[in-house]
């Protein structure tokens, strides 16, 4: 499969590396010439749970979308706040048989993408794969999890899931992708900002009672909003689920904490911020999420 990865951050690099191990033709659209030169010279190195190297000869790295012609699949893995800025580039790359898959965090990306791209071409998914960015072209694979693709286009979704699975990315289809996305959103809203503001690893959240209570409170509020929208989540007990995820990712420094430490913009607007806006329209109190949202925004959000 001819695959274009948009974004060379932690997950973009991980997916590019994993997918390049098979016979796939992999291109990565990057933002700067510096990044292009580094990966074009050094290739991709994956450490941690997966250990392998992809030589530059198996990759096409470019800042120019004109060099990526008619891929079968485009995977968007830029930060949510960069989605709108990359859409013009995508429009120039899309051919008659090209499909676009977003695996980004938060909600609202699909709505932004279909403003520019025919929604029949766009698939939505979530991934539980995790990685830590070391430097351009090098990441540590810190967590293996399922990648779930919305079954809006049955044939295309099945083929993507098949290709992913061959490359070691555990993938499945789910017709109720809103349930999947909101289930992940509950956990992102409950865990990411709490860890970011307190500067702790995920596992520490459940080791401190005050942090655990805040996390659970945020999660319950997001569940209430999902319920109001008629979205059935994949779990019923948020306390059990948060505890389970914090244990399974106990050593993870989540992406929001990394962004805060590096004084970069976070994705809070597409997580807790999005929940707050939906809650306001539906007159649902979300005091914990609003507080987390405002605090992260205040430190540079």
C-alpha positions in Angstrom: 0.0 0.0 0.0 1.2 3.5 -0.8 0.9 5.4 2.5 1.6 9.1 3.3 2.1 10.0 7.0 1.4 13.6 7.8 3.5 14.6 10.8 6.9 13.3 12.1 6.1 13.5 15.8 6.2 10.5 18.2 3.2 8.6 16.8 3.8 9.7 13.2 7.3 8.4 13.3 6.2 5.2 15.1 3.6 4.4 12.5 5.9 5.3 9.6 8.5 2.9 11.0 6.1 0.1 11.7 4.4 0.3 8.3 7.7 0.6 6.5 8.8 -2.9 7.8 6.5 -4.5 5.2 6.3 -3.9 1.5 4.4 -0.6 1.9 5.6 2.5 0.1 6.0 5.1 2.9 6.2 8.9 2.5 6.3 11.4 5.4 5.2 15.0 4.9 7.2 17.1 7.4 7.1 20.8 8.3 10.7 21.9 7.9 13.7 21.2 5.7 15.8 20.5 8.8 13.5 17.6 9.7 13.5 16.4 6.1 17.3 16.4 6.0 17.7 14.6 9.4 15.3 11.7 8.6 16.5 11.5 4.9 20.0 11.0 6.2 19.4 8.9 9.3 16.2 6.9 8.6 14.0 5.9 11.5 15.1 4.2 14.7 12.5 2.6 17.1 13.5 1.6 20.6 11.6 0.4 23.6 8.9 -2.3 23.1 9.8 -2.5 19.4 13.5 -2.4 18.4 14.3 -1.9 14.7 15.8 0.4 12.1 14.3 1.6 8.8 17.0 2.9 6.4 16.4 6.1 4.5 16.2 4.1 1.2 12.8 2.8 2.4 11.3 6.2 3.0 10.4 9.3 1.2 10.7 12.4 3.4 9.6 15.8 2.0 8.2 19.2 2.9 6.6 19.4 -0.5 3.2 17.6 -0.9 3.6 17.8 -4.7 6.2 15.0 -4.4 3.6 12.7 -2.8 1.4 11.6 -5.7 -1.9 9.7 -5.4 -1.2 7.6 -2.2 -3.7 4.9 -1.4 -3.9 6.2 2.2 -3.1 9.4 4.0 -2.8 9.2 7.8 -3.1 12.5 9.7 -1.0 12.4 12.8 -0.2 16.1 13.4 -1.4 17.8 16.6 -5.1 18.7 16.5 -4.3 22.4 16.4 -2.4 22.0 13.2 -5.1 20.1 11.3 -6.5 23.1 9.5 -3.0 24.2 8.4 -2.2 20.9 6.7 -5.5 20.5 4.8 -4.4 22.5 1.7 -1.4 20.2 1.3 -3.7 17.1 1.5 -6.0 18.4 -1.2 -3.1 18.4 -3.6 -2.1 14.9 -2.7 -5.5 13.2 -3.0 -6.2 11.0 -6.0 -9.3 9.2 -7.2 -8.6 6.2 -5.0 -7.0 8.0 -2.0 -8.5 7.7 1.5 -7.7 9.9 4.5 -7.5 8.5 8.0 -7.3 10.6 11.1 -5.9 9.0 14.3 -5.5 12.3 16.2 -6.3 13.0 19.8 -9.5 14.8 20.9 -12.6 15.6 19.0 -13.4 18.0 16.2 -10.7 16.9 13.7 -13.1 15.0 11.5 -15.4 18.0 11.3 -12.4 20.2 10.3 -11.2 17.8 7.7 -14.5 17.4 5.9 -14.6 21.1 5.4 -12.0 20.6 2.7 -12.1 17.0 1.8 -15.1 14.9 0.6 -16.4 13.1 3.7 -16.7 9.9 1.7 -12.9 9.9 1.5 -12.4 10.4 5.3 -12.2 7.7 7.9 -11.9 8.3 11.7 -10.0 6.1 14.1 -8.2 6.1 17.5 -5.0 4.4 18.5 -3.7 3.3 21.8 -0.2 2.9 20.6 2.1 5.3 22.5 5.6 6.5 22.0 8.1 9.1 23.3 9.8 11.4 20.9 13.6 11.3 21.3 14.7 13.3 18.2 13.6 13.5 14.6 13.6 10.0 13.2 14.0 8.3 16.7 11.2 7.4 19.1 10.8 5.0 22.0 7.8 2.7 21.7 6.3 2.8 25.2 2.9 1.2 24.7 1.2 -1.3 22.5 -2.6 -1.1 22.1 -5.4 -1.4 19.6 -6.0 0.9 16.7 -9.7 1.1 16.0 -11.0 2.4 12.6 -14.6 3.6 12.1 -16.4 1.3 9.7 -17.8 4.0 7.5 -16.3 2.4 4.4 -16.3 -1.3 4.9 -14.0 -2.4 2.1 -11.4 0.4 2.7 -11.5 -0.1 6.5 -10.9 -3.8 6.2 -7.9 -3.3 3.9 -6.4 -0.7 6.2 -6.9 -3.0 9.2 -5.3 -5.9 7.3 -2.2 -3.8 6.3 -1.8 -2.5 9.8 -2.1 -6.0 11.3 0.6 -7.4 9.0 3.0 -4.6 10.2 2.4 -5.3 13.9 -0.3 -2.7 14.6 -3.2 -4.5 16.2 -6.2 -3.1 14.3 -10.0 -3.6 14.2 -13.1 -2.0 12.8 -16.0 -0.6 14.8 -19.3 0.7 13.4 -19.8 2.9 16.5 -16.7 5.0 16.2 -18.3 7.8 18.2 -18.4 5.5 21.2 -14.8 4.6 20.7 -13.7 8.2 20.3 -15.6 9.4 23.3 -14.4 6.5 25.4 -10.8 7.6 24.7 -11.8 11.3 25.2 -13.0 10.5 28.8 -9.6 9.0 29.6 -7.6 11.8 27.9 -9.6 14.5 29.7 -9.2 12.7 33.0 -5.6 11.7 32.9 -3.6 14.1 30.5 -4.2 17.5 32.2 -3.9 16.1 35.7 -0.5 14.6 34.9 0.5 17.7 33.0 -0.4 20.2 35.8 1.1 18.1 38.6 4.1 17.0 36.4 3.8 13.3 37.2 3.7 10.1 35.2 0.3 8.5 34.6 0.8 5.9 37.3 1.3 8.5 40.0 -2.2 9.9 39.5 -3.7 6.9 41.3 -1.0 6.9 44.0 -2.1 10.4 45.3 -5.7 10.6 46.5 -6.2 14.2 45.6 -5.0 13.6 42.0 -7.1 10.5 41.7 -10.2 12.3 42.9 -9.7 15.1 40.3 -9.1 12.6 37.6 -12.2 10.6 38.4 -14.3 13.8 38.7 -13.2 15.0 35.3 -14.0 11.5 33.8 -17.5 11.4 35.3 -18.3 14.8 33.8 -17.2 13.8 30.3 -19.3 10.6 30.7 -22.3 12.8 31.6 -21.8 14.9 28.4 -21.5 11.8 26.3 -24.7 10.4 27.9 -26.6 13.7 27.0 -25.5 13.3 23.4 -26.7 9.7 23.3 -23.3 8.2 23.0 -22.8 4.8 24.7 -19.3 4.4 26.0 -17.2 1.2 26.0 -17.1 1.0 29.8 -19.5 1.8 32.6 -17.3 2.4 35.7 -14.9 5.3 35.0 -13.1 4.8 38.3 -12.1 1.2 37.4 -11.2 2.3 33.9 -9.0 5.2 34.9 -7.3 3.0 37.5 -6.7 0.3 34.9 -5.2 2.7 32.3 -3.0 4.5 34.8 -1.6 1.1 35.9 -1.1 -0.1 32.3 0.7 3.2 31.4 2.2 3.8 34.8 5.6 4.8 33.4 4.3 7.0 30.6 4.9 10.7 30.4 1.8 11.7 28.4 2.0 14.0 25.5 0.4 16.9 27.3 3.0 16.8 30.0 5.7 16.7 27.4 4.2 19.7 25.7 3.9 21.7 29.0 7.6 20.9 29.9 8.7 22.1 26.5 6.6 25.2 26.6 4.6 24.1 23.5 1.0 24.4 22.7 -1.1 21.5 24.0 -4.2 19.8 22.7 -6.3 20.9 25.6 -8.6 22.8 23.3 -9.6 19.6 21.6 -10.0 17.6 24.8 -11.3 19.3 27.9 -11.9 22.5 26.0 -14.2 20.8 23.5 -16.1 19.1 26.3 -16.6 22.4 28.1 -18.0 24.0 24.9 -20.4 21.1 24.3 -21.5 21.1 28.0 -22.2 24.8 27.9 -24.5 24.4 24.9 -26.3 21.6 26.7 -26.3 23.3 30.1 -24.3 20.5 31.8 -22.1 21.5 34.7 -18.4 20.5 34.1 -16.6 22.4 36.8 -13.6 20.0 37.0 -13.0 20.0 33.2 -13.4 23.7 33.0 -10.9 24.2 35.8 -8.4 21.9 34.2 -8.9 23.5 30.8 -8.4 27.0 32.2 -5.3 26.0 34.2 -3.6 24.4 31.2 -4.5 27.3 29.0 -3.0 29.7 31.6 0.4 28.0 31.5 0.6 28.4 27.7 -2.0 25.8 26.7 
